[in-house]
Amino acid sequence: MSAVEGIWQSYSQPVSLESPTGLKIAHKGKIGRVLSMLPESDGVTQHDCYPWHTRLSGSIKTLRDEGLLISTELEGEFRHARYRLHTPGTVIIHRDSTGAGQ
């Protein structure tokens, strides 16, 4: 599988976040990939998402609208945004269990 095929395959894997408060959010595609990155890092910037996502702020707004607490911190000389997840929970990446090519 090429790198490009791997990126597109990762878009199709659903990602969910389940919070102890009962909040459950599931996405696939770009928003799902961003959802999987948020708790695993010290925040996510637009630079972290190139070249597969060119408008990170739109995905962050969608996740906020669904109830996630995500802060925006402006940093650096050019004031780029770093988004950090503050909602506790577990992220689950639902892998295809049918096998490759099926």
Residue, then its C-alpha position, 0 to 999 in steps of 0.5 A: m500500500s502506498a502512503v497516499e492509499g494509507i492516508w485515504q484508508s485512515y479517513s474511512q476508519p470511524v473514530s469515537l470519543e467516549s467521556p465519563t460524563g456520557l458524551k459520545i462522539a463519532h466521526k470518520g474522515k478528516i474530523g475523525r482523524v483530528l479527533s484521534m490526534l487531539p488527546e494524543s498530543d500536546g495540542v494540534t496545529q494546522h501545521d500538524c495536519y498538512p497536507w491532508h487537512t487545510r482548514l483545521s478550524g472548521s473541524i474544531k468548530t464541529l467538535r466544539d458544537e458537539g460538546l467537546l471542550i477545546s481551547t485555542e492558544l495563539e502562539g509564535e510570532f505569527r500567532h498560529a492557533r494550537y488546539r487542546l482537548h480538555t474533555p476527559g474521555t477515551v478515544i477508540i479507533h474502530r479498525d476494519s476487522t474484515g481483512a484487507g481488500q474485502 
